[in-house]
Amino acid sequence: MQIATWNINSLTVRLPQVLNWLAAHPVDVLGLQELKLTDDKFPVAALRTAGYEAAFLGQKTYNGVALLSRHPLRDVVRNLPGLEDEQARVIAATVDTPQGALRVINGYFVNGQAPGTDKFAYKLRWLEALHTQVQAELAAHPRLVLVGDFNVTPEDRDSFDPDGLRGTIHHTVEERQHFQALLALGLSDAYRLFEQPEKSYSWWDYRMLGFQKNRGLRIDHILVSDALRSSVTACHIDRAPRKNPQPSDHTPVVVTLG
């Protein structure tokens, strides 16, 4: 069984890339972020034809998240119940897989702009609310996976320039502490359960030949609960879609269970 996450940076623009990727990599569940469309524009029919049902939370121009699944979805929760927030950033659902029910939470974490700004303060409030929600979800659903664009580099090795970028957005002590707090709930960073190539990233700036020079960040993550950790057999970053014409600036991360 495979679960993937991909910040698609406009589903309207990149639906053909998503469909092509799913045809080549028929994962069981795919979490998408930055849909940048309203619910009435969500391509339900095209995805159903591809073999996927969907739960989604859209927003005009910005944000938006979706869970695509080859298995039935139920008990969908949209956004963070404990936080008043107009931005469409979180969707959770139970996936009824042949191996049993699995709770999947997909998040487009707040960027935060820069330390000391109102947007950074919002990011920290949002992360606190997420922590509370994940804790509650874990209590109800021990078999849980948290995926998404976290907008956090957990460690120095997750950044192409850890010294030069130290203390800047995605690299602050506060953000990394929140990431560690999620792990402390009983979650593991699936990618770091295995030996991985050095300088492995999931996002590259469009500017200054970021991808070509591998000036990237690993900010897209899959966290698995303790109940699932022993069943994780692989986790990888698929760089290929970043080579597409008009690509997203992010690329998929995929975990294999069982």
C-alpha positions, 0 to 999 in steps of 0.5 A: 500500500502506498500513500503520497503527498504533493503540493501541486501549486494549482490543480487547474493548471496541473490536473493532466500532470496529476492524472499522468502521475497516478496512471504511472504510480497508482498509489492508494492515497494521494494528498494534494495541497495548493489546489487554488480552486473552489469546490465547484471547480474540483475535477471530480469526474476526471479523478473518478474516471482515473479510479479515485474518489476524493474529499476536498476543501477548496479556496479561490486563488489560494490554498486548498487541500484534497485526499484522493483514494482508491478506497472508500473515504469516510468521516471527513473533517475539514480544517482544524475544529479548534481554530477559526480560520478562513484558509482551506488548509487541512482535510482528514478522512478514514480510508477503508483499505484491505489492510484495515481502516487508516486515518489520513490527515493532509495539511498545507501548513502555513508558510509564515513569510518571515519571523517577527511578522503577523504571518509568522505569529499566525503560523505558530498559532496554526501549528499549536491548533494542529498539534491539538487536533493530531493528538485527538485524532491519534487517540481515536485512530492509532493507525494514522498518517499525517502528510503534507507541505509542512513548510518546515525543514526539520534538520540542517540536512533538509536545506541546501544552505543551512548556515546561510538560511539559519533563522529564516522562514522554514529554518527557525527554532520555533518551527523545528520545535513544533515539528519535533512536538508532532513526533513526540505525540507518537509519530515518525518521519517516514523518510528518515526511517531509511538511508537516503541520498544526501541533499534530498529535497522536495521543493526547489525555487522556480528562480535562479535555476533552483532545481537544476542546481539542487538548491532545494528544501525538504519541506514535504513530509509523511509522518506515520504513527507508532502503530504503523511504523513497523509496516513502513518498508520504503519512503522516497521522493520522486523528482521526475515530475519536477522536470515536467514542462510547467511543473509545480515547484514541489514534487511527490513524496511516497511511503510504502506500507507493508 
